[in-house]
Amino acid sequence: ARAARDPQQEALGDTGWQVQLDHGWVAWFPGDKQFNGPQEKPLRYVVGKWDFEARFTSPTEGVQVNLTTKKSRPLRLRPAGEDPDPAPGPPLPRGSARTP
């Protein structure tokens, strides 16, 4: 069964990007920010109580950094033909993050 997405994320649409969590790659959404593709400048956003920054190293790769814990996670443009959320986790309470 697929995990429920936050209605706010659903309204912003699929970014086509994924973040690698402990259980695999999942769809990536930069909080409540509109995402129009990688930029040279880092993208700062908030998910739940956590402040993040996404930095893009190429048109298809980047890194997400939790600005409080300094934990970083790889970002990638979803490979063509791959399920948008191949390893969904459990549904999240509204306004919370899966893993900081």
N, C-alpha and C positions, 0 to 999 in steps of 0.2 A: 504494500500500500504506500502511496506517495504521501509525504508530509504536507500538511497544510501550509500555505504561504501566508505571510502577513498581508492583509488587504492593501496596505499602503505600498508594499513592494509590488504586489500584483498590478496596482494602478500605474506604477512607473514603467512596467513592462520588463521583459527579459533583456538583460544587458548583453547576453552572449558570453559573459565572463564567468569564471569559476574560481573559487578559493579552495585550497587544500586544507581540510580539517583533519583531525586525528583519524576519522573513519573513512576518509576519501574526499574526492572532489565534489563540491556542491555549488549550486548557483550562487553567484556573488551579487549583492546589492549594496551600494554605498549609502546606507541609511536612507535619509529622505532627499538626498541630492540626485539631481538628474545627471545621467552619465551619457556622454556623447562620444565615447572612445578615449583612448589614451592621449594624454597631454604631456608636454614637457614639464609643466609645473605639477607638484604633488597635489592630490585631491584630498582635502580634509573633510571628515564627516563623523556623525555620531550614530551609534547603534546602541539603544538602551542607555546604560550609564557609561559606556565606553567611547572614548575619542580615538579615531583611527586616521591613518594617512595611507593613501595608496600611491605608490610610485611605479611608473611604468618604465621598463628597461628596453622594451622593443614594442613593435605593433601587436605582438601576441603574448607578451609576458610582463609580469610585474611582481610587486610584493606589497602586502598589506601589513602595516605596523600598528599595534595597539600602543598609543602614545603614553599610556599609564604603565603598563607592564613591560613594554618594549618587545613583546613577543611578535615575531614576524611570521607570515604565512605566504606561500607562493600564490600568485594569481596567474591565470592563463586564459587566453581566448579559447572557448570551447571548441574542440576539434569538430570538423564538419561531420554531420551525420550522427553525432553522439547525443544521447538523451540529455536534455537541459539540466536535469538534476539526477545523475546516475546513482548517487549514494545518499539519499535523503536521510536526515536524522529525524528525531521525534518532533512533533509540532512544538512551536515555541510560544510562550506567553507573549502577548502583544507588547512590543517595545523592548524585548530582551534580545540578547545576542546568544548564539549557540555556544561559543567558546571564545573567551577574550583573546 
